[in-house]
Amino acid sequence: MKKGLVVLLIALLAGLAAFCAMRWHRSGEAHSHGGGIVVDALPELEWLRKELELSDAQFEKVKELHTAYRPRCMEMCRRIAEAHEKLDAIAGTNRTITPEYQTALKEHAAVHVECQEAMLKHLYETSATLSEAQAKRYLETMLPFALDFSHSESGTLHSH
């Protein structure tokens, strides 16, 4: 059961990352057509509803929090991607740690910290809508992923 939950969680995070990447990539198109975030189904939350046996009221609150967090998540995904690209470019053109390289490293780290703080705040807000047992299980599952992004980063740079 625990292995299944981990697989579902990884799928959720991968889906959310893919969603962020797609929305960031297509944001110009969406804005030019007046489109917004599609929140009809929110399939990435169905595992949570089933796994934690959420009531309809709990699920609606979790869905509301998730929907409200999406724009922040998308912005953080965009900023992380930019920080990765900048660091990749600098790493590819330098053979020593230059002041520019140091600055890029610090900016990269700062964006990750900001993202982790935002995600942790979101997780704690979500857990507050759950029963004590549900919140405990939710946080035990989600916190390790929020505290270690190495499993979800793409590109050539990975933090360990």
JOZI-V221486 format. One record per residue. N is the residue number from 1. RES is the residue in one small letter. BURIAL is # if it has 9 or more other ideal C-beta (glycine too) atoms within 8 Angstrom, else .. Layout:
((N/RES/BURIAL) (N/RES/BURIAL))
This chain:
((1/m/.) (2/k/.) (3/k/.) (4/g/.) (5/l/#) (6/v/#) (7/v/.) (8/l/#) (9/l/#) (10/i/#) (11/a/#) (12/l/#) (13/l/#) (14/a/#) (15/g/#) (16/l/#) (17/a/#) (18/a/.) (19/f/#) (20/c/#) (21/a/#) (22/m/.) (23/r/#) (24/w/#) (25/h/.) (26/r/.) (27/s/#) (28/g/.) (29/e/.) (30/a/#) (31/h/.) (32/s/.) (33/h/.) (34/g/.) (35/g/.) (36/g/.) (37/i/.) (38/v/.) (39/v/.) (40/d/.) (41/a/.) (42/l/#) (43/p/.) (44/e/#) (45/l/#) (46/e/.) (47/w/#) (48/l/#) (49/r/#) (50/k/.) (51/e/#) (52/l/#) (53/e/.) (54/l/#) (55/s/.) (56/d/.) (57/a/.) (58/q/#) (59/f/#) (60/e/.) (61/k/#) (62/v/#) (63/k/#) (64/e/.) (65/l/#) (66/h/#) (67/t/#) (68/a/.) (69/y/#) (70/r/#) (71/p/.) (72/r/#) (73/c/#) (74/m/#) (75/e/.) (76/m/#) (77/c/#) (78/r/#) (79/r/#) (80/i/#) (81/a/#) (82/e/.) (83/a/#) (84/h/#) (85/e/#) (86/k/#) (87/l/#) (88/d/#) (89/a/.) (90/i/#) (91/a/#) (92/g/.) (93/t/.) (94/n/#) (95/r/.) (96/t/.) (97/i/.) (98/t/.) (99/p/.) (100/e/.) (101/y/#) (102/q/#) (103/t/.) (104/a/#) (105/l/#) (106/k/.) (107/e/#) (108/h/#) (109/a/.) (110/a/.) (111/v/#) (112/h/#) (113/v/.) (114/e/#) (115/c/#) (116/q/#) (117/e/.) (118/a/#) (119/m/#) (120/l/#) (121/k/.) (122/h/#) (123/l/#) (124/y/#) (125/e/#) (126/t/#) (127/s/#) (128/a/.) (129/t/#) (130/l/#) (131/s/.) (132/e/.) (133/a/.) (134/q/#) (135/a/#) (136/k/.) (137/r/#) (138/y/#) (139/l/#) (140/e/.) (141/t/#) (142/m/#) (143/l/#) (144/p/.) (145/f/#) (146/a/#) (147/l/.) (148/d/.) (149/f/#) (150/s/.) (151/h/.) (152/s/#) (153/e/#) (154/s/.) (155/g/.) (156/t/.) (157/l/#) (158/h/.) (159/s/.) (160/h/.))
